[in-house]
Amino acid sequence: MPKLIDPIERKQSIAQATWNIILQQGIEGVSARNIAKEASLSLGALRYYFSSQEELMLYAEALVFERLTDKTNEIFQEDQPPLEKIIGVLLAFLPVNDESATEAEVRLIFKLHRRQSRMTYSEVQDVALQAVKNIISNLILLNLLKKGLDVSLETDRLIHLLDGMVLDAMVRPERYNKEQQRIMIVRHLNAICKEDVDC
């Protein structure tokens, strides 16, 4: 009896193959032939799941956002002190291990691609920015944010820190590790929070 293929799992594996191509060759390396080869599929099988390259790229981008959103939601549900949850969420957007490195780097590449291809940038679609807004809101609700800070400016500073750290890790991967990334996040939080956080 032939093995049944879960169409959602297959689409996700194709999207992950697309991420691999993007990381290895850049957006310009994305083609149906390259993706089919990376996913170990025929071109016909690839087209069965995605009728166009544009459809596939939109799905691959959405899957990154979905995975990161799921991760942040899981972290916020954990039984930890609020500041530890916040650190965990911020680290989820950084390349702290192989899986998060792929998602972090692909997220940033898609963000840059929207600019290069003159696609409209949507803040709502920027999962990292939405997480940062959520974090700043939580700091305010918990009365942890220092008084007198410009909330809009602090939101921008935090998303710039995240995106900058991902970009630098892509350019100079040998300089980054999980401990160093945590220290940078904690030092930033200590600059904006009333309570000190331990590294």
DOMIKE-388957 format. One record per residue: x, y, z of N, C-alpha, C, CB in turn; residue number from 0. Coordinates in Angstrom, 2 decimals. Glycine has a CB too. Example, Ala and Ser with C-alpha at 12.3 -4.5 7.8 and 13.67 -1.06 7.14 Angstrom:
2
nX,nY,nZ,caX,caY,caZ,cX,cY,cZ,cbX,cbY,cbZ,resi
13.19,-5.69,7.80,12.30,-4.50,7.80,13.20,-3.30,7.80,11.31,-4.47,9.05,0
12.85,-2.25,7.08,13.67,-1.06,7.14,12.90,0.03,7.87,14.08,-0.60,5.72,1
//
This chain:
199
nX,nY,nZ,caX,caY,caZ,cX,cY,cZ,cbX,cbY,cbZ,resi
0.85,-1.19,0.00,0.00,0.00,0.00,0.90,1.25,0.00,-0.97,0.00,1.24,0
0.66,2.16,-0.95,1.52,3.35,-1.01,1.35,4.24,0.21,1.23,4.14,-2.28,1
2.47,4.87,0.60,2.44,5.74,1.77,1.68,7.03,1.44,3.88,6.07,2.25,2
0.74,7.39,2.31,-0.01,8.63,2.10,0.86,9.83,2.48,-1.32,8.62,2.93,3
0.82,10.84,1.65,1.63,12.04,1.87,0.73,13.14,2.40,2.35,12.50,0.57,4
1.10,13.68,3.53,0.36,14.80,4.11,0.68,16.04,3.28,0.73,15.02,5.63,5
-0.33,16.64,2.62,-0.06,17.79,1.75,0.51,19.01,2.50,-1.33,18.20,1.05,6
0.12,19.17,3.75,0.65,20.31,4.52,2.12,20.09,4.82,-0.14,20.50,5.84,7
2.47,18.86,5.23,3.88,18.54,5.50,4.72,18.69,4.24,4.01,17.11,6.05,8
4.18,18.25,3.10,4.92,18.35,1.84,5.13,19.82,1.46,4.16,17.60,0.71,9
4.09,20.64,1.62,4.23,22.07,1.30,5.27,22.73,2.22,2.86,22.79,1.44,10
5.26,22.33,3.48,6.23,22.89,4.42,7.65,22.46,4.07,5.90,22.47,5.85,11
7.81,21.20,3.64,9.15,20.74,3.26,9.63,21.45,2.00,9.15,19.21,3.04,12
8.72,21.77,1.10,9.08,22.54,-0.10,9.48,23.96,0.31,7.89,22.59,-1.12,13
8.74,24.54,1.24,9.08,25.88,1.73,10.46,25.88,2.39,8.02,26.39,2.73,14
10.74,24.83,3.16,12.05,24.73,3.81,13.17,24.55,2.78,12.06,23.57,4.81,15
12.88,23.82,1.71,13.85,23.70,0.62,14.10,25.07,-0.01,13.36,22.69,-0.45,16
13.04,25.85,-0.11,13.16,27.22,-0.65,14.04,28.06,0.26,11.76,27.88,-0.81,17
13.85,27.92,1.58,14.71,28.66,2.53,16.17,28.28,2.32,14.28,28.38,4.00,18
16.43,26.97,2.14,17.81,26.52,1.95,18.43,27.15,0.71,17.86,25.00,1.84,19
17.66,27.21,-0.38,18.15,27.83,-1.61,18.44,29.31,-1.36,17.12,27.67,-2.76,20
17.54,29.98,-0.66,17.72,31.41,-0.38,19.00,31.63,0.42,16.51,31.97,0.40,21
19.24,30.80,1.42,20.44,30.96,2.26,21.72,30.60,1.51,20.33,30.09,3.51,22
21.63,29.64,0.60,22.82,29.21,-0.14,23.12,30.12,-1.33,22.65,27.78,-0.61,23
22.06,30.55,-2.05,22.26,31.24,-3.32,21.62,32.62,-3.38,21.73,30.40,-4.43,24
20.90,32.99,-2.34,20.19,34.27,-2.37,18.86,34.12,-3.11,21.04,35.35,-3.04,25
18.05,35.16,-3.06,16.74,35.14,-3.72,16.89,34.84,-5.21,16.01,36.49,-3.53,26
17.97,35.37,-5.81,18.16,35.17,-7.25,18.37,33.70,-7.62,19.35,35.99,-7.73,27
18.72,32.88,-6.65,18.91,31.45,-6.91,17.63,30.65,-6.87,19.87,30.88,-5.93,28
16.54,31.30,-6.48,15.25,30.60,-6.36,14.66,30.37,-7.75,14.26,31.41,-5.47,29
14.53,29.11,-8.10,13.86,28.73,-9.35,13.14,27.42,-9.10,14.88,28.59,-10.55,30
12.15,27.13,-9.92,11.40,25.88,-9.74,12.34,24.68,-9.82,10.28,25.76,-10.81,31
13.30,24.72,-10.75,14.23,23.61,-10.92,15.09,23.41,-9.66,15.13,23.85,-12.15,32
15.64,24.52,-9.14,16.49,24.43,-7.95,15.72,23.94,-6.72,17.13,25.78,-7.65,33
14.52,24.46,-6.57,13.70,24.07,-5.41,13.30,22.59,-5.51,12.43,24.95,-5.32,34
12.89,22.17,-6.71,12.50,20.77,-6.90,13.68,19.84,-6.58,12.02,20.53,-8.36,35
14.87,20.23,-7.03,16.06,19.42,-6.75,16.34,19.37,-5.25,17.28,19.99,-7.49,36
16.28,20.53,-4.57,16.54,20.60,-3.13,15.51,19.80,-2.33,16.54,22.06,-2.65,37
14.26,19.80,-2.83,13.17,19.08,-2.13,13.06,17.63,-2.58,11.84,19.80,-2.37,38
13.93,17.20,-3.51,13.91,15.82,-4.05,12.56,15.50,-4.69,14.23,14.79,-2.95,39
12.08,16.45,-5.50,10.80,16.28,-6.19,11.01,16.52,-7.68,9.73,17.25,-5.63,40
10.06,16.02,-8.47,10.05,16.37,-9.88,9.41,17.75,-10.04,9.28,15.29,-10.73,41
9.65,18.37,-11.18,9.02,19.67,-11.43,7.50,19.55,-11.42,9.49,20.26,-12.77,42
7.00,18.43,-11.95,5.55,18.21,-11.98,4.98,18.13,-10.57,5.22,16.94,-12.75,43
5.68,17.42,-9.69,5.21,17.30,-8.30,5.24,18.65,-7.61,6.08,16.29,-7.51,44
6.28,19.43,-7.88,6.36,20.78,-7.29,5.18,21.63,-7.74,7.69,21.47,-7.67,45
4.88,21.57,-9.03,3.77,22.39,-9.57,2.41,21.90,-9.10,3.81,22.39,-11.11,46
2.34,20.65,-8.66,1.10,20.13,-8.10,0.75,20.89,-6.82,1.21,18.61,-7.81,47
1.78,21.22,-6.03,1.55,21.90,-4.75,1.54,23.42,-4.90,2.62,21.49,-3.76,48
2.31,23.94,-5.84,2.38,25.39,-6.04,2.32,25.68,-7.54,3.69,26.00,-5.41,49
1.27,26.37,-7.95,1.06,26.60,-9.38,2.02,27.64,-9.96,-0.37,27.04,-9.62,50
2.61,28.46,-9.09,3.55,29.48,-9.57,4.64,29.70,-8.53,2.81,30.81,-9.87,51
5.74,30.26,-8.98,6.84,30.58,-8.08,6.42,31.65,-7.08,8.09,31.04,-8.87,52
5.60,32.58,-7.54,5.12,33.64,-6.65,4.31,33.05,-5.49,4.27,34.67,-7.43,53
3.44,32.10,-5.81,2.64,31.44,-4.77,3.55,30.74,-3.76,1.66,30.43,-5.40,54
4.57,30.06,-4.27,5.50,29.35,-3.40,6.27,30.33,-2.50,6.48,28.53,-4.24,55
6.74,31.43,-3.07,7.50,32.41,-2.29,6.64,33.03,-1.19,8.07,33.51,-3.21,56
5.40,33.33,-1.50,4.50,33.90,-0.50,4.24,32.89,0.62,3.15,34.33,-1.15,57
4.10,31.63,0.25,3.89,30.58,1.26,5.14,30.42,2.13,3.53,29.25,0.59,58
6.31,30.41,1.49,7.57,30.24,2.23,7.77,31.39,3.22,8.76,30.16,1.26,59
7.43,32.60,2.79,7.54,33.77,3.68,6.54,33.67,4.83,7.31,35.09,2.88,60
5.31,33.31,4.49,4.27,33.20,5.53,4.62,32.12,6.54,2.91,32.89,4.89,61
5.26,31.03,6.10,5.62,29.94,7.01,6.67,30.39,8.03,6.13,28.73,6.22,62
7.62,31.22,7.59,8.60,31.77,8.54,7.88,32.54,9.62,9.64,32.68,7.81,63
6.97,33.43,9.20,6.23,34.26,10.15,5.38,33.40,11.08,5.35,35.28,9.41,64
4.75,32.36,10.51,3.90,31.48,11.31,4.72,30.74,12.37,3.17,30.47,10.41,65
5.87,30.22,11.97,6.73,29.48,12.92,7.19,30.40,14.05,7.94,28.88,12.19,66
7.62,31.61,13.70,8.11,32.54,14.71,6.98,33.00,15.62,8.78,33.75,14.05,67
5.80,33.20,15.06,4.63,33.58,15.87,4.30,32.47,16.86,3.41,33.89,14.98,68
4.29,31.22,16.38,4.02,30.08,17.26,5.04,30.00,18.40,4.03,28.76,16.46,69
6.32,30.22,18.06,7.37,30.18,19.09,7.15,31.24,20.15,8.75,30.37,18.45,70
6.87,32.46,19.72,6.69,33.54,20.70,5.46,33.29,21.56,6.57,34.90,19.98,71
4.39,32.77,20.96,3.19,32.46,21.75,3.49,31.39,22.79,2.05,31.99,20.82,72
4.26,30.37,22.40,4.63,29.31,23.35,5.45,29.88,24.52,5.44,28.20,22.63,73
6.38,30.75,24.20,7.24,31.33,25.25,6.40,32.17,26.21,8.36,32.20,24.63,74
5.46,32.95,25.67,4.62,33.77,26.53,3.72,32.93,27.43,3.78,34.71,25.69,75
3.45,31.69,27.03,2.61,30.80,27.85,3.41,30.07,28.94,1.92,29.77,26.96,76
4.72,30.12,28.86,5.55,29.39,29.83,5.45,29.99,31.23,7.01,29.38,29.37,77
5.69,29.15,32.21,5.66,29.59,33.61,7.04,30.11,34.00,5.20,28.42,34.55,78
7.30,31.35,33.64,8.58,32.00,33.93,8.32,33.43,34.36,9.53,31.95,32.69,79
9.28,34.07,35.00,9.14,35.50,35.30,8.99,36.29,33.99,10.36,36.02,36.12,80
8.24,37.39,34.02,7.97,38.17,32.80,9.22,38.56,32.01,7.21,39.41,33.15,81
10.26,39.01,32.70,11.46,39.44,31.97,12.18,38.27,31.31,12.41,40.16,32.91,82
12.11,37.09,31.92,12.71,35.91,31.29,11.94,35.53,30.03,12.74,34.72,32.27,83
10.61,35.66,30.08,9.81,35.40,28.89,10.19,36.37,27.77,8.30,35.51,29.21,84
10.36,37.64,28.13,10.71,38.66,27.15,12.07,38.35,26.51,10.72,40.05,27.79,85
13.02,37.96,27.34,14.34,37.58,26.81,14.20,36.39,25.86,15.33,37.25,27.96,86
13.40,35.41,26.26,13.18,34.23,25.42,12.58,34.58,24.08,12.29,33.25,26.13,87
11.60,35.49,24.08,10.97,35.91,22.83,11.99,36.61,21.93,9.78,36.85,23.11,88
12.77,37.51,22.50,13.77,38.22,21.69,14.81,37.27,21.13,14.45,39.31,22.53,89
15.25,36.30,21.94,16.22,35.32,21.46,15.65,34.43,20.35,16.71,34.46,22.62,90
14.33,34.26,20.34,13.69,33.44,19.30,13.89,34.03,17.91,12.20,33.29,19.58,91
14.15,35.33,17.85,14.36,35.99,16.56,15.83,36.08,16.16,13.77,37.38,16.59,92
16.68,35.49,16.97,18.12,35.57,16.73,18.68,34.19,16.38,18.85,36.14,17.96,93
19.80,34.15,15.66,20.38,32.86,15.25,21.15,32.18,16.37,21.29,33.05,14.06,94
20.43,31.67,17.37,21.09,31.05,18.53,21.38,29.56,18.33,20.23,31.23,19.77,95
20.72,28.94,17.34,21.00,27.55,16.97,20.67,27.39,15.49,20.18,26.53,17.86,96
20.87,26.19,14.94,20.69,26.00,13.50,19.27,26.33,13.03,21.03,24.57,13.12,97
18.27,25.85,13.79,16.88,26.09,13.40,16.54,27.57,13.45,15.93,25.30,14.29,98
16.88,28.21,14.57,16.53,29.63,14.69,17.37,30.49,13.74,16.74,30.11,16.14,99
18.59,30.02,13.41,19.42,30.76,12.46,18.75,30.80,11.10,20.83,30.13,12.34,100
18.23,29.66,10.66,17.53,29.60,9.37,16.35,30.56,9.37,17.05,28.17,9.07,101
15.51,30.48,10.39,14.31,31.32,10.43,14.66,32.80,10.56,13.41,30.90,11.60,102
15.65,33.11,11.41,16.05,34.51,11.61,16.60,35.12,10.33,17.09,34.61,12.73,103
17.46,34.38,9.65,18.11,34.90,8.45,17.12,35.01,7.30,19.28,34.02,8.06,104
16.29,33.97,7.13,15.30,34.00,6.05,14.29,35.12,6.27,14.58,32.64,5.94,105
13.88,35.33,7.53,12.95,36.43,7.83,13.53,37.76,7.37,12.64,36.49,9.35,106
14.80,37.98,7.68,15.43,39.25,7.31,15.60,39.36,5.79,16.79,39.40,8.01,107
15.94,38.27,5.13,16.09,38.29,3.68,14.75,38.61,3.01,16.63,36.94,3.17,108
13.67,38.01,3.50,12.35,38.32,2.94,12.00,39.80,3.17,11.27,37.41,3.58,109
12.35,40.31,4.33,12.08,41.72,4.63,12.82,42.63,3.64,12.51,42.06,6.09,110
14.08,42.31,3.38,14.87,43.09,2.42,14.35,42.90,0.99,16.35,42.69,2.49,111
13.91,41.67,0.68,13.40,41.37,-0.66,12.18,42.21,-0.98,13.07,39.89,-0.78,112
11.32,42.43,0.01,10.14,43.25,-0.23,10.54,44.66,-0.69,9.27,43.33,1.04,113
11.59,45.18,-0.09,12.08,46.50,-0.46,12.67,46.48,-1.88,13.14,46.98,0.56,114
13.50,45.47,-2.16,14.17,45.39,-3.45,13.19,45.14,-4.60,15.20,44.29,-3.43,115
12.13,44.39,-4.33,11.16,44.08,-5.39,10.00,45.08,-5.42,10.61,42.67,-5.20,116
10.15,46.14,-4.64,9.15,47.22,-4.58,7.77,46.73,-4.12,9.02,47.88,-5.94,117
7.80,45.64,-3.34,6.56,45.17,-2.72,6.28,46.05,-1.51,6.65,43.66,-2.32,118
5.04,46.21,-1.17,4.68,47.04,-0.03,5.13,46.38,1.27,3.18,47.31,0.00,119
5.84,47.17,2.09,6.22,46.67,3.41,5.04,46.85,4.34,7.49,47.41,3.96,120
4.68,45.79,5.03,3.55,45.84,5.96,4.04,45.56,7.36,2.45,44.83,5.55,121
3.84,46.52,8.26,4.25,46.31,9.65,3.53,45.12,10.26,3.97,47.56,10.48,122
2.29,44.90,9.84,1.50,43.80,10.39,2.14,42.46,10.04,0.05,43.85,9.87,123
2.78,42.37,8.87,3.42,41.13,8.44,4.80,40.94,9.05,3.52,41.11,6.93,124
5.34,41.99,9.66,6.68,41.88,10.26,6.53,41.31,11.66,7.40,43.27,10.30,125
6.68,39.99,11.76,6.41,39.30,13.02,7.35,39.76,14.13,6.53,37.78,12.83,126
8.59,40.09,13.79,9.53,40.56,14.80,9.08,41.91,15.36,10.96,40.66,14.22,127
8.65,42.79,14.48,8.17,44.10,14.93,6.93,43.95,15.81,7.86,45.01,13.72,128
6.03,43.06,15.43,4.82,42.85,16.24,5.20,42.30,17.62,3.85,41.88,15.52,129
6.19,41.41,17.66,6.65,40.87,18.94,7.27,41.96,19.81,7.67,39.74,18.73,130
8.04,42.85,19.18,8.67,43.95,19.92,7.59,44.90,20.47,9.65,44.73,19.01,131
6.59,45.20,19.66,5.49,46.05,20.13,4.79,45.40,21.32,4.47,46.31,18.99,132
4.60,44.09,21.23,3.98,43.33,22.31,4.82,43.39,23.57,3.76,41.87,21.88,133
6.14,43.27,23.41,7.07,43.32,24.54,7.02,44.68,25.22,8.50,43.01,24.08,134
7.09,45.74,24.45,7.05,47.09,25.02,5.72,47.31,25.75,7.24,48.16,23.91,135
4.62,46.84,25.15,3.30,46.96,25.80,3.27,46.21,27.13,2.20,46.42,24.88,136
3.87,45.01,27.13,3.92,44.22,28.37,4.77,44.90,29.44,4.48,42.83,28.08,137
5.87,45.50,29.03,6.71,46.21,29.99,5.95,47.38,30.62,8.00,46.72,29.32,138
5.14,48.04,29.81,4.33,49.15,30.32,3.26,48.62,31.29,3.66,49.94,29.15,139
2.55,47.56,30.87,1.48,46.99,31.70,2.01,46.47,33.03,0.78,45.86,30.96,140
3.22,45.93,33.02,3.83,45.39,34.23,4.56,46.46,35.05,4.81,44.27,33.88,141
4.49,47.70,34.56,5.16,48.83,35.21,6.67,48.59,35.35,4.53,49.08,36.59,142
7.25,48.01,34.30,8.68,47.71,34.32,9.49,48.69,33.46,8.91,46.29,33.84,143
8.81,49.39,32.55,9.51,50.33,31.68,9.82,51.60,32.46,8.67,50.65,30.40,144
11.05,52.09,32.31,11.43,53.34,32.99,10.52,54.48,32.56,12.90,53.68,32.71,145
10.22,55.35,33.49,9.35,56.50,33.20,10.08,57.48,32.29,8.90,57.20,34.51,146
9.28,58.16,31.47,9.81,59.22,30.63,10.39,58.76,29.31,10.86,59.95,31.36,147
10.37,57.45,29.04,10.91,56.97,27.78,9.91,57.18,26.65,11.29,55.48,27.89,148
10.42,57.44,25.47,9.59,57.57,24.27,9.28,56.16,23.76,10.31,58.45,23.15,149
8.03,55.73,23.92,7.65,54.35,23.60,7.90,54.03,22.13,6.17,54.12,23.94,150
7.56,54.95,21.25,7.75,54.73,19.82,9.24,54.57,19.49,7.15,55.88,19.01,151
10.05,55.42,20.08,11.49,55.37,19.86,12.08,54.07,20.40,12.18,56.58,20.51,152
11.64,53.65,21.59,12.16,52.41,22.19,11.74,51.18,21.38,11.67,52.28,23.63,153
10.55,51.24,20.80,10.10,50.15,19.92,11.03,50.06,18.71,8.63,50.38,19.46,154
11.32,51.21,18.10,12.22,51.24,16.94,13.62,50.77,17.32,12.28,52.65,16.35,155
14.11,51.22,18.48,15.47,50.82,18.89,15.58,49.32,19.06,15.85,51.53,20.20,156
14.54,48.72,19.62,14.59,47.28,19.89,14.51,46.46,18.60,13.45,46.88,20.83,157
13.66,46.86,17.66,13.59,46.11,16.39,14.87,46.32,15.59,12.35,46.56,15.55,158
15.46,47.52,15.68,16.72,47.76,14.99,17.84,46.91,15.60,17.09,49.27,15.05,159
17.81,46.77,16.91,18.80,45.92,17.57,18.68,44.48,17.07,18.63,45.98,19.11,160
17.45,43.95,17.05,17.24,42.57,16.59,17.70,42.38,15.15,15.77,42.19,16.72,161
17.21,43.24,14.26,17.56,43.09,12.84,19.06,43.28,12.62,16.78,44.10,11.99,162
19.65,44.22,13.35,21.09,44.45,13.23,21.90,43.26,13.71,21.49,45.67,14.00,163
21.45,42.64,14.79,22.17,41.47,15.31,22.08,40.29,14.34,21.59,41.05,16.68,164
20.90,40.11,13.71,20.76,39.03,12.73,21.67,39.30,11.53,19.28,38.89,12.27,165
21.64,40.52,11.03,22.47,40.87,9.88,23.95,40.67,10.18,22.21,42.32,9.46,166
24.38,41.13,11.35,25.80,40.99,11.70,26.18,39.52,11.87,26.10,41.76,12.99,167
25.27,38.72,12.42,25.55,37.29,12.57,25.65,36.60,11.21,24.45,36.62,13.41,168
24.91,37.09,10.23,25.00,36.54,8.88,26.35,36.88,8.25,23.84,37.07,8.00,169
26.83,38.09,8.50,28.07,38.56,7.90,29.29,38.01,8.65,28.11,40.10,7.90,170
29.18,37.97,10.00,30.31,37.51,10.82,29.86,36.43,11.79,30.95,38.70,11.59,171
29.49,35.27,11.26,28.91,34.22,12.13,29.86,33.72,13.22,28.50,33.04,11.29,172
31.15,33.82,12.98,32.12,33.31,13.96,32.13,34.12,15.24,33.52,33.31,13.35,173
31.58,35.32,15.21,31.62,36.19,16.39,30.43,36.00,17.32,31.68,37.64,15.96,174
29.43,35.23,16.89,28.20,35.17,17.66,27.95,33.81,18.28,27.04,35.54,16.80,175
27.45,33.84,19.51,26.98,32.63,20.17,25.80,33.02,21.05,28.12,31.94,21.00,176
25.11,32.02,21.55,23.88,32.26,22.32,24.15,33.12,23.55,23.26,30.93,22.74,177
25.26,32.87,24.25,25.56,33.62,25.47,25.78,35.10,25.15,26.81,33.04,26.16,178
26.52,35.37,24.08,26.79,36.76,23.72,25.50,37.48,23.30,27.82,36.83,22.59,179
24.65,36.77,22.58,23.39,37.37,22.14,22.50,37.69,23.35,22.65,36.43,21.17,180
22.48,36.77,24.32,21.70,37.01,25.53,22.24,38.23,26.28,21.72,35.77,26.45,181
23.55,38.34,26.40,24.15,39.49,27.10,23.74,40.80,26.44,25.69,39.36,27.12,182
23.76,40.85,25.11,23.39,42.07,24.39,21.91,42.43,24.64,23.65,41.92,22.88,183
21.05,41.40,24.60,19.62,41.63,24.86,19.41,42.11,26.29,18.81,40.34,24.61,184
20.06,41.46,27.25,19.89,41.82,28.66,20.38,43.24,28.91,20.64,40.83,29.56,185
21.50,43.61,28.34,22.01,44.97,28.55,21.06,46.01,27.98,23.39,45.12,27.90,186
20.45,45.69,26.87,19.48,46.64,26.32,18.27,46.75,27.24,19.03,46.20,24.89,187
17.77,45.61,27.71,16.62,45.64,28.62,16.95,46.38,29.91,16.15,44.21,28.94,188
18.17,46.21,30.42,18.57,46.93,31.63,18.60,48.44,31.42,19.93,46.45,32.09,189
18.79,48.87,30.18,18.81,50.30,29.88,17.40,50.90,29.86,19.49,50.55,28.54,190
16.39,50.05,29.65,15.02,50.59,29.54,14.08,50.14,30.66,14.42,50.20,28.21,191
14.54,49.18,31.46,13.66,48.63,32.52,14.05,49.16,33.90,13.71,47.09,32.52,192
13.07,49.24,34.79,13.31,49.65,36.17,14.11,48.60,36.93,11.99,49.91,36.88,193
13.80,47.34,36.68,14.49,46.25,37.37,15.64,45.75,36.53,13.51,45.09,37.68,194
16.76,45.46,37.18,17.89,44.89,36.47,17.64,43.40,36.19,19.19,45.08,37.29,195
18.08,42.98,35.02,17.98,41.59,34.65,19.37,41.00,34.69,17.33,41.42,33.26,196
19.50,39.79,35.24,20.80,39.14,35.28,21.13,38.52,33.92,20.85,38.06,36.37,197
22.40,38.64,33.54,22.84,38.00,32.29,22.84,36.50,32.47,24.24,38.49,31.88,198
//
